[in-house]
Amino acid sequence: MIILSCENLIKVANKIIESKQYLSDLDGLIADGDHGINMAKGFSMAKEQILACSPAPSFAESSEMIASTLFNDIGGSMGPIYGTIFFSLSEVLDRDQIEAVALYNAFKFANEELMDISEARKGDKTLMDTLACALESMSLAIADDKSDPEILAAFSEGAKQGWESTKEMVAKFGRASRLGERSIGVLDAGATSCYLIISTLVDSIVADLD
Amino acid sequence: MQRLINRPDEVVEDSVRGYVKANQHLLSSTDNPRVIKSNWSPTKGKVGIVTGGGSGHEPAFIGYVGKNLVDAVAIGEIFSSPSAKHFADAMRAANGGAGVACLYGNYAGDNMNVKMAVKMLKREGIEVKTVVANDDVASAPLDEKHKRRGVAGEILMWKVAGAAAAQGYDLDQVIAVAQKAIDNTLSVGIGLSSCTIPDVGHPNFNIDPGKMEIGIGHHGEPGVSVEDICSADVATRKMLDTILHDELFASGDEVVVLISGLGATPINELYIVYDSLCDMLDAHKITIEENFIGNLFTSLDMMGATLTMMKLDDELKQLVQAPCQSTGLSKF
């Protein structure tokens, strides 16, 4: 049984905040270098909100706070994209004790909602690559009847592969897309933050597994 | 980085506050600190004109809020789209009951946030229609025009639509003429140096000394080619050729020319470009009816310039020449 709480998302927020410079530097290589700044700003604001709540909010409530901060205050591309992801999670993950398959279903739903607002698809050198590979890897582990820890590990490992695959891709979306072939050799910043979010979430869930 | 700022992450807040204080005769702040509105907005029965975009392009976007121009603007972080909420609040501030035209540039973030804002407003019974500017000729080939970015040509789109709304055009008519304006407009930029987002602290990309990038984007999106730096005459020729390649402009046309510095280029160099351009357009038998020259749509401290040309017909000419007042653009 997986136990979810606001702590998982506070750890995710901390990871994004401490990766501010790294994400902006990556983004600056092929786009405009603001990814880390905007992500760190959004997650700092959301974290403050979560911490200010008493009693501590649920995972779903915390996820919704992140979503509304991103929708209302951050903007850019990442506001609507991550806003949609976290809002989708908040809609589906309404219980704090779940099976790994419920986590899969929630991220699958988030991925579908994301495809509704963005035309980017797997292979376009965006965070979609991280998310899609993570879901594929997780779904294989579920089909193989693996244990919850193994399914979680597959989720994180798939995210890593998807993230790393963006390095050799040609950007098709966002500001990096105009570089064409010149975008090869650089990791996509959004794919990176998505990997950090998934891997940190998985690590924090695994740490709480009994 | 040598900048006159307080805190790097408060550049937008601090500068907008100062801008509002300095221009109370034209505009005011709203409940949302990321939205400012014209003193004439909302006007009952008039179509509201809204735009928005990332900061760092001043006077765009806030500088075009005024009389017979933009009614309300959504203000984003440096080089980052305003949020859906900011766009929605700008639309509310501009709504005089005749619908709202949201006229903005073609960027992934702006597209998503405007789309979400339009949905929010629909639920409130406010009709919003959009035109997406894609005048940057160097940002994608003609057969992929929908991928082109919006740049300084947006100013002419706002000018035309703002005048049309003031003259009583209804929402569909404003949208149609704004679309015509941008369809008749092409822009191209050249970059001679990079730019630095204050909160990042180092240049966004690199242009080697002695080089320039043709087709550079407004956020430092690298250009389509890197070349040795050349004279203003040759650079102007390269920009004009890039625009003429689309075959929108022909001998006998009347045009508006807009030349904007990107932030760090001295204004006098823009007139050197204009001087060259006049001779070249003369040779093409293209007549300049109106010109707008200055730092009109910048990219922080980037060195370089953009050239924008709009082909006129009688309607566009009348609307471009109609009076308006804002800090970025005025006609009397």
Interface residues (C-beta under 8 A of the other chain):
Chain A: S24 G28 A31 D32 G33 D34 I37 N38 K41 L70 F71 N72 D73 I74 G75 G76 S77 M78 G79 P80 I81 I117 S118 F173 G174 R175 S177 R178 L179 R182
Chain B: D9 G54 G76 E77 I78 F79 S80 S81 P82 S83 A84 K85 H86 Y107 A108 G109 M112 N113 K115 M116 S139 A140 K147 I197 D199 V200 H202 N204 F205 G217 H219 G220 E221 P222 V224
